[in-house]
Amino acid sequence: MDVADIIPGGIRTAAFLITLIGTLALGFIAIPLLRRFNIGQTVRDDGPATHLAKTGTPTMGGIIFIVPAAVVLAVLSARDHRIIPQLLLTLGFGLVGFADDFIKVIRKNKNGLTPMQKTAGIVFCAAIFSIYAAFSANIGTTILLPLTGFTGGWVMPVWLYIPFTVFVLYGTSNALNFTDGVDGLASSVTVLVMASFTVAAAVNVRNDGAAALTAAFAGGCLGFLFFNAHPARVMMGDCGSLALGGAVAAAAVVMQIHWILLFFGAIYVAEGLSVIIQVSYFKRTRRRVFKMAPIHHHFELSGWGEGRIVFVFCCVTFVFCCAGLWLLFGRIF
């Protein structure tokens, strides 16, 4: 018998609490070290002018929650080996983000990796995971449908499932990366998203591995929020946002509910779509739909404070998460 067997919620509660405590402890150690080695935020010139004051704020803070979560999940993988592929995907995406942060911080290049380099790294990791999922006996190419209560599914052909899953993984990681633009926004929204996935995984008992992953990162994001809430003492950087995107999307894939990301990740979708709309419209008309994209910058330039943006976006996330859970658990009689 171990700790996960004697506490309420078992493996989920253990993953959440240990990662939360580990993140808080590591934060107090890592942030002074990041300052000491001048690993500070490099703010792009094309962002809001108010963000220039954040130049020099310690970044690459994603390691503060990634390391505790990875250690906890590696230990728990002895109980459920299904955790390992999800963890590897998360770390793979995080490694791409780390390379991007390294170039920005160490080489003082504000642009980081080229779009092609970043895309290649993410797609490579996503393709390997999608192939694994397609041929895994635990996952397969079935996607559970809304309002079927985990009983009805659509079996996609492999040739369609793999590129579709790659698209979901790639899109989610990039959308979450866009969301990380205001103090505490990505971490607070993702706490709610991961908590909702944990509830869904707990009900669907076939997915204890997904429950452990999402619970661990819910704890990690909550702990990180202690340091990342406005005014942020540390930024998560691309290593953190891309890793979180991988973890969120991996949970949806292994639970066979890709579509739930439209609800749990409604804010991610809005952030990503705002960038696509802005760029596409500007290329065609040389005019802008939003004052600035991603959309949280539009609200900033409209006079909203960062705290208000985080609060409203969290409220929207909560409502959409509740709607997603209702669709997931509901049945059509």
NORBELCOR-V932664 format. One record per pair of residues at least 6 apart in sequence whose ideal C-beta (glycine too) atoms are under 8 Angstrom apart, sorted by the first residue. I is the first residue (numbers start at 0). J is the second residue. D is the distance in whole Angstrom. If there is no record, write none. Layout:
I/J/D ; I/J/D
This chain:
2/13/5 ; 3/9/5 ; 3/10/4 ; 3/12/8 ; 3/13/4 ; 3/75/7 ; 3/78/7 ; 6/12/5 ; 6/13/6 ; 8/15/8 ; 8/201/8 ; 10/75/6 ; 10/78/7 ; 10/79/7 ; 10/207/6 ; 10/210/7 ; 10/211/5 ; 10/214/8 ; 11/197/6 ; 11/200/8 ; 11/201/6 ; 11/210/5 ; 11/211/7 ; 11/214/4 ; 12/214/7 ; 13/71/8 ; 13/75/7 ; 14/71/6 ; 14/72/7 ; 14/75/6 ; 14/210/8 ; 14/211/5 ; 14/212/8 ; 14/214/4 ; 14/215/4 ; 14/218/7 ; 15/197/8 ; 15/214/4 ; 15/215/7 ; 15/217/6 ; 15/218/4 ; 16/218/6 ; 17/67/7 ; 17/71/5 ; 17/215/8 ; 17/218/7 ; 18/64/7 ; 18/67/5 ; 18/68/5 ; 18/71/5 ; 18/214/8 ; 18/215/4 ; 18/216/7 ; 18/218/4 ; 18/219/5 ; 18/222/7 ; 19/218/4 ; 19/219/7 ; 19/221/6 ; 19/222/5 ; 20/67/8 ; 20/222/7 ; 21/66/8 ; 21/67/3 ; 21/68/8 ; 21/70/7 ; 21/71/7 ; 21/222/8 ; 22/63/6 ; 22/64/5 ; 22/67/5 ; 22/68/8 ; 22/218/7 ; 22/219/5 ; 22/221/8 ; 22/222/3 ; 22/223/6 ; 23/222/5 ; 23/225/6 ; 24/67/8 ; 25/62/8 ; 25/63/5 ; 25/66/6 ; 25/67/6 ; 26/60/8 ; 26/63/5 ; 26/222/7 ; 26/223/7 ; 26/225/7 ; 26/226/5 ; 26/233/7 ; 29/60/7 ; 29/62/7 ; 29/63/5 ; 29/233/8 ; 30/57/6 ; 30/60/7 ; 30/63/8 ; 30/226/6 ; 30/232/6 ; 30/233/5 ; 33/39/8 ; 33/57/4 ; 33/58/7 ; 33/59/7 ; 33/60/7 ; 33/233/7 ; 34/57/6 ; 38/57/6 ; 38/58/6 ; 38/59/6 ; 38/104/5 ; 39/54/7 ; 39/55/4 ; 39/56/6 ; 39/57/6 ; 39/58/6 ; 39/104/7 ; 40/53/6 ; 40/54/6 ; 40/55/6 ; 40/56/4 ; 40/57/7 ; 40/58/4 ; 40/234/5 ; 41/54/7 ; 41/58/8 ; 41/103/5 ; 41/104/7 ; 41/107/7 ; 41/109/5 ; 42/50/5 ; 42/51/6 ; 42/53/6 ; 42/54/5 ; 42/109/8 ; 43/109/6 ; 44/109/8 ; 46/180/8 ; 46/291/8 ; 46/296/7 ; 47/291/7 ; 47/296/6 ; 47/299/5 ; 47/300/6 ; 49/299/7 ; 53/231/7 ; 53/234/8 ; 56/231/6 ; 56/232/7 ; 56/233/7 ; 56/234/6 ; 57/232/7 ; 57/233/5 ; 57/234/7 ; 58/100/6 ; 58/103/8 ; 58/104/6 ; 58/233/7 ; 58/234/4 ; 58/235/8 ; 58/236/4 ; 59/97/7 ; 59/100/5 ; 59/104/7 ; 59/234/8 ; 59/236/4 ; 59/238/6 ; 59/239/8 ; 60/223/7 ; 60/226/7 ; 60/227/7 ; 60/233/4 ; 60/234/6 ; 60/235/5 ; 60/236/6 ; 60/239/6 ; 61/93/6 ; 61/96/7 ; 61/97/8 ; 61/235/4 ; 61/236/5 ; 61/237/8 ; 61/238/4 ; 61/239/2 ; 61/240/7 ; 61/242/6 ; 61/243/8 ; 62/238/7 ; 62/239/8 ; 63/222/8 ; 63/223/6 ; 63/226/7 ; 63/233/7 ; 63/235/8 ; 64/216/7 ; 64/219/3 ; 64/220/6 ; 64/222/6 ; 64/223/5 ; 64/235/8 ; 64/239/7 ; 65/89/8 ; 65/90/7 ; 65/93/6 ; 65/219/7 ; 65/238/7 ; 65/239/7 ; 65/242/5 ; 67/219/6 ; 67/222/8 ; 68/215/4 ; 68/216/6 ; 68/218/8 ; 68/219/5 ; 69/86/6 ; 69/89/8 ; 69/90/6 ; 71/215/5 ; 72/82/5 ; 72/86/5 ; 72/211/6 ; 72/212/6 ; 72/215/6 ; 73/86/7 ; 75/82/6 ; 75/211/5 ; 76/82/4 ; 76/83/5 ; 76/86/7 ; 78/207/8 ; 79/207/5 ; 79/208/4 ; 79/211/7 ; 80/208/8 ; 81/137/6 ; 81/206/8 ; 81/207/8 ; 81/208/3 ; 81/209/8 ; 81/253/7 ; 82/208/4 ; 82/211/6 ; 82/212/6 ; 84/128/6 ; 84/131/5 ; 84/132/8 ; 84/135/8 ; 84/249/8 ; 84/253/8 ; 85/208/7 ; 85/209/7 ; 85/212/5 ; 85/246/7 ; 85/249/4 ; 85/250/7 ; 85/253/6 ; 86/212/7 ; 87/128/8 ; 88/124/6 ; 88/125/8 ; 88/127/8 ; 88/128/4 ; 88/168/7 ; 88/245/5 ; 88/246/8 ; 88/249/5 ; 89/212/8 ; 89/216/8 ; 89/242/5 ; 89/243/8 ; 89/245/4 ; 89/246/4 ; 89/249/6 ; 90/242/7 ; 91/120/8 ; 91/124/4 ; 91/127/8 ; 91/128/8 ; 91/245/7 ; 92/121/6 ; 92/124/6 ; 92/172/5 ; 92/241/4 ; 92/242/5 ; 92/244/6 ; 92/245/3 ; 93/238/5 ; 93/239/7 ; 93/241/6 ; 93/242/3 ; 93/245/7 ; 94/120/8 ; 94/238/8 ; 95/112/8 ; 95/117/6 ; 95/120/4 ; 95/121/6 ; 95/124/7 ; 95/237/8 ; 95/241/6 ; 96/176/8 ; 96/236/7 ; 96/237/3 ; 96/238/4 ; 96/239/7 ; 96/240/7 ; 96/241/4 ; 96/242/6 ; 97/236/8 ; 97/237/7 ; 97/238/4 ; 98/112/6 ; 98/120/7 ; 99/111/4 ; 99/112/4 ; 99/117/6 ; 99/237/4 ; 99/238/8 ; 99/241/8 ; 100/111/7 ; 100/236/4 ; 100/237/5 ; 100/238/5 ; 102/108/5 ; 102/110/8 ; 102/111/5 ; 102/112/6 ; 103/109/6 ; 103/110/8 ; 103/111/5 ; 111/117/8 ; 111/237/7 ; 112/120/8 ; 118/169/8 ; 121/168/8 ; 121/169/5 ; 121/172/6 ; 121/173/8 ; 121/241/7 ; 122/165/6 ; 122/169/6 ; 124/168/8 ; 124/245/7 ; 125/164/7 ; 125/165/5 ; 125/168/4 ; 125/169/5 ; 126/161/7 ; 126/165/5 ; 128/164/8 ; 128/168/7 ; 128/249/7 ; 128/252/7 ; 129/160/7 ; 129/161/5 ; 129/162/8 ; 129/164/4 ; 129/165/5 ; 129/168/7 ; 129/252/8 ; 130/161/6 ; 132/138/5 ; 132/139/8 ; 132/160/8 ; 132/164/6 ; 132/252/5 ; 132/253/7 ; 133/139/7 ; 133/140/5 ; 133/157/5 ; 133/160/5 ; 133/161/5 ; 133/164/7 ; 134/157/8 ; 137/205/8 ; 137/253/7 ; 138/252/7 ; 138/253/6 ; 138/255/7 ; 139/154/8 ; 139/255/8 ; 140/154/6 ; 140/155/5 ; 140/156/7 ; 140/157/6 ; 140/160/4 ; 141/152/4 ; 141/153/7 ; 141/154/5 ; 141/155/8 ; 141/255/6 ; 142/152/6 ; 142/153/5 ; 142/155/6 ; 142/255/6 ; 142/256/7 ; 142/257/6 ; 142/258/7 ; 143/149/6 ; 143/151/7 ; 143/152/5 ; 143/254/8 ; 143/255/5 ; 143/256/5 ; 143/327/8 ; 144/151/5 ; 144/152/6 ; 144/153/6 ; 145/258/7 ; 145/326/4 ; 145/327/7 ; 145/329/8 ; 146/326/6 ; 146/329/5 ; 146/330/6 ; 146/331/5 ; 147/330/7 ; 147/331/7 ; 148/328/6 ; 148/329/7 ; 148/330/4 ; 149/202/8 ; 149/203/5 ; 149/327/8 ; 152/255/7 ; 155/163/7 ; 163/257/7 ; 164/252/6 ; 164/257/7 ; 167/248/6 ; 167/251/7 ; 167/252/7 ; 167/257/5 ; 167/260/7 ; 168/244/8 ; 168/245/7 ; 168/248/5 ; 168/249/7 ; 168/252/7 ; 170/271/7 ; 171/244/5 ; 171/245/8 ; 171/247/6 ; 171/248/4 ; 171/251/8 ; 171/260/6 ; 171/264/6 ; 171/267/6 ; 172/240/8 ; 172/241/5 ; 172/244/3 ; 172/245/6 ; 172/248/7 ; 173/244/7 ; 173/271/6 ; 174/244/7 ; 174/264/7 ; 174/267/4 ; 174/268/6 ; 174/270/6 ; 174/271/4 ; 175/185/6 ; 175/189/7 ; 175/240/5 ; 175/241/8 ; 175/243/6 ; 175/244/4 ; 175/247/7 ; 175/264/8 ; 175/267/5 ; 176/237/6 ; 176/240/4 ; 176/241/6 ; 176/244/6 ; 177/267/8 ; 177/270/4 ; 177/271/6 ; 177/273/8 ; 177/274/6 ; 177/293/4 ; 178/184/6 ; 178/185/5 ; 178/188/6 ; 178/240/7 ; 178/266/6 ; 178/267/6 ; 178/270/5 ; 178/293/7 ; 178/295/7 ; 179/185/4 ; 179/234/8 ; 179/235/6 ; 179/239/7 ; 179/240/4 ; 180/293/6 ; 180/295/6 ; 180/296/6 ; 181/229/8 ; 181/295/5 ; 181/299/7 ; 181/305/5 ; 181/308/5 ; 181/309/6 ; 182/227/6 ; 182/228/6 ; 182/229/4 ; 182/230/6 ; 182/231/4 ; 182/305/5 ; 182/309/7 ; 183/224/6 ; 183/227/5 ; 183/228/4 ; 183/229/6 ; 183/231/7 ; 183/305/8 ; 183/309/5 ; 184/295/6 ; 184/305/8 ; 184/308/7 ; 184/309/5 ; 184/312/6 ; 185/235/7 ; 185/239/8 ; 185/240/6 ; 185/243/7 ; 186/220/5 ; 186/221/8 ; 186/223/5 ; 186/224/5 ; 186/227/5 ; 186/235/7 ; 187/220/8 ; 187/224/6 ; 187/228/8 ; 187/309/6 ; 187/312/8 ; 187/313/5 ; 188/266/5 ; 188/267/8 ; 188/312/6 ; 188/313/6 ; 188/316/5 ; 189/216/7 ; 189/217/8 ; 189/220/5 ; 189/243/5 ; 189/247/7 ; 190/217/6 ; 190/220/5 ; 190/221/5 ; 190/224/7 ; 191/313/6 ; 191/316/5 ; 191/317/6 ; 191/320/6 ; 192/247/6 ; 192/263/5 ; 192/264/6 ; 192/316/7 ; 192/320/7 ; 193/213/4 ; 193/214/7 ; 193/216/5 ; 193/217/4 ; 193/220/7 ; 193/246/8 ; 193/247/7 ; 193/250/8 ; 194/213/8 ; 194/217/5 ; 194/320/8 ; 195/263/5 ; 195/320/4 ; 195/323/7 ; 195/324/6 ; 196/209/7 ; 196/210/8 ; 196/213/4 ; 196/247/7 ; 196/250/5 ; 196/251/8 ; 196/254/7 ; 196/263/7 ; 197/210/5 ; 197/213/5 ; 197/214/5 ; 197/217/6 ; 198/324/6 ; 199/254/7 ; 199/256/7 ; 199/259/7 ; 199/324/6 ; 199/327/6 ; 200/206/4 ; 200/207/7 ; 200/209/4 ; 200/210/4 ; 200/213/6 ; 200/250/7 ; 200/254/6 ; 201/210/5 ; 202/328/7 ; 203/254/6 ; 206/253/6 ; 206/254/5 ; 208/253/7 ; 209/249/8 ; 209/250/5 ; 209/253/5 ; 209/254/5 ; 212/246/6 ; 212/249/7 ; 212/250/6 ; 213/246/7 ; 213/250/5 ; 216/243/7 ; 216/246/5 ; 220/243/7 ; 223/235/7 ; 223/239/8 ; 226/232/5 ; 226/233/5 ; 227/233/6 ; 227/234/7 ; 227/235/7 ; 228/309/8 ; 229/305/5 ; 229/306/6 ; 229/309/7 ; 235/243/8 ; 244/267/8 ; 247/260/7 ; 247/263/8 ; 247/264/7 ; 247/267/8 ; 248/260/7 ; 251/257/5 ; 251/259/6 ; 251/260/5 ; 251/263/8 ; 256/327/7 ; 259/323/5 ; 259/326/8 ; 259/327/6 ; 260/267/7 ; 260/268/7 ; 261/268/6 ; 261/323/8 ; 262/319/5 ; 262/320/7 ; 262/322/5 ; 262/323/3 ; 262/326/7 ; 263/316/8 ; 263/319/7 ; 263/320/5 ; 263/323/5 ; 265/315/6 ; 265/316/6 ; 265/319/4 ; 266/312/5 ; 266/315/6 ; 266/316/5 ; 266/319/8 ; 269/294/6 ; 270/293/4 ; 270/294/6 ; 270/295/7 ; 271/293/8 ; 273/289/6 ; 273/292/5 ; 273/293/5 ; 273/294/4 ; 273/297/7 ; 274/292/5 ; 274/293/5 ; 276/288/6 ; 276/289/8 ; 276/292/8 ; 277/287/6 ; 277/288/6 ; 277/289/6 ; 277/292/4 ; 278/292/8 ; 280/286/7 ; 280/287/7 ; 280/288/5 ; 281/287/6 ; 289/296/8 ; 289/297/4 ; 290/296/7 ; 290/297/5 ; 290/300/4 ; 290/301/7 ; 291/297/6 ; 291/299/8 ; 291/300/6 ; 295/308/5 ; 295/312/7 ; 298/307/8 ; 298/308/5 ; 299/305/7 ; 299/308/7 ; 303/311/8
